[in-house]
Amino acid sequence: MDPVKNDNYRPEMAHIGKSVLVKGELSGSEDLYLDGEVEGSIELRGHSLIIGPHGRVRANIHARDIVVHGKVEGNVRGTDRVELKKSAILMGDISTQRILIEDGAYFKGGIETQKGDAKADGAKPEAKAASASTSSSSASPAVASYSSQGASASTATAHASSPTAQNVHPSLLEKKY
Amino acid sequence: MSSVTSNIFRLFRGDASPSPAALAAQPAVSERIPRRSSGFAEFARAIAGRDSLCVLDLGPTSPANITHLTGLGHRSYNEDVLLASFDSSLAMTSPEGKPTLNAQKFLADNLAYERELFDAVLLWDMPDYLHESLVKPVVERLHYVMKPGGVLLAFFHTRDAGPDAPFYRYHIAPKDGLSLQPVWKPMDGLANGRRTPMFRLQRVFNNRHIENLFRDFGSLKFFLARDNVREVLVVR
């Protein structure tokens, strides 16, 4: 299924497809469209996160703008804006400057609006490939970063297990037939 | 995801790619009806001029309510307690052999806040619809999580409302008013096409019942509206 086409989505965004599962700390320095499953934490300071209709997140989230079409269990911090679309289900607390909720969205938790947080993350930096470090050690959580190169994932289930690499190898996120 | 959210899906969402049948299973939501509310006006006056209050809204998620409360600078909490009470894992049998709900489990998963957190609570008419086994435990929990002096607004249907009274979502409207949004069960293809409320009125409280329900609170103030609803402002 194509990502939700709306004013927020742009083709150049990094993309995690609906069959992808990420466990651990997900961070990056560019915008992300997430339609898969994430357990852990998501750090995208200064950037946008769109959780697609198939997205299922069990993590705390920190980003500049956060748009939710899918399901989130965790606390959400959008330094500029948090938007819950009508299909959204969010269970957790929200901290943001601006909150937009469509009728039909389900929310359970607390909302606190704050002023001035948008400046804390600074201007949006140039998009660059995020460095990726992955670990298979059970003692430390797997850390998965992503880059815009080969970041479109289709049917593979990705568990971070390969050694440290400058960029995430496309095979971790994309399976070609 | 928890079973509560599973119930949410079954009741309101269907699949990610809903079939026509699944779409038909979604509740029918109607246009809104404006309503003056002396009780809400009093509630609004009670929290006016104060900053950074913690306000708990126990109705269905209402963008209007969240916008209103956060726009006033308050921290808004939302919890649809009535919907949560339909979690199938709560079902149990009482010692007398009657079907009931596990109040202890319900309160472990819902209204789990710290003591004396909230300055204000919007209960709406939830006690009229909630399963009997949960009504008193929920009110006791609200007493626990409210600050002394905190205010609670509740609506109770009068006997004249009738068992098929519409179930409403309550939205805060400008000038301290409300707008009511009837929510109906999905049209299930019945020949008569009759609409039924999404939730059925379970009981009618009289004044004495209401006073007994809130006996641990400080004071109650009653407002009688024209639409068979009794509004009560309760002070913790």
Boltz contact constraints between the chains, C-beta under 6 A:
constraints:
  - contact:
      token1: [A, 53]
      token2: [B, 16]
      max_distance: 6.0
  - contact:
      token1: [A, 54]
      token2: [B, 16]
      max_distance: 6.0
  - contact:
      token1: [A, 101]
      token2: [B, 63]
      max_distance: 6.0
  - contact:
      token1: [A, 101]
      token2: [B, 66]
      max_distance: 6.0
  - contact:
      token1: [A, 103]
      token2: [B, 63]
      max_distance: 6.0
  - contact:
      token1: [A, 105]
      token2: [B, 61]
      max_distance: 6.0
  - contact:
      token1: [A, 106]
      token2: [B, 8]
      max_distance: 6.0
  - contact:
      token1: [A, 106]
      token2: [B, 61]
      max_distance: 6.0
  - contact:
      token1: [A, 107]
      token2: [B, 61]
      max_distance: 6.0
  - contact:
      token1: [A, 107]
      token2: [B, 78]
      max_distance: 6.0
  - contact:
      token1: [A, 108]
      token2: [B, 79]
      max_distance: 6.0
  - contact:
      token1: [A, 110]
      token2: [B, 75]
      max_distance: 6.0
  - contact:
      token1: [A, 110]
      token2: [B, 77]
      max_distance: 6.0
  - contact:
      token1: [A, 111]
      token2: [B, 70]
      max_distance: 6.0
  - contact:
      token1: [A, 111]
      token2: [B, 76]
      max_distance: 6.0
  - contact:
      token1: [A, 112]
      token2: [B, 75]
      max_distance: 6.0
  - contact:
      token1: [A, 113]
      token2: [B, 70]
      max_distance: 6.0
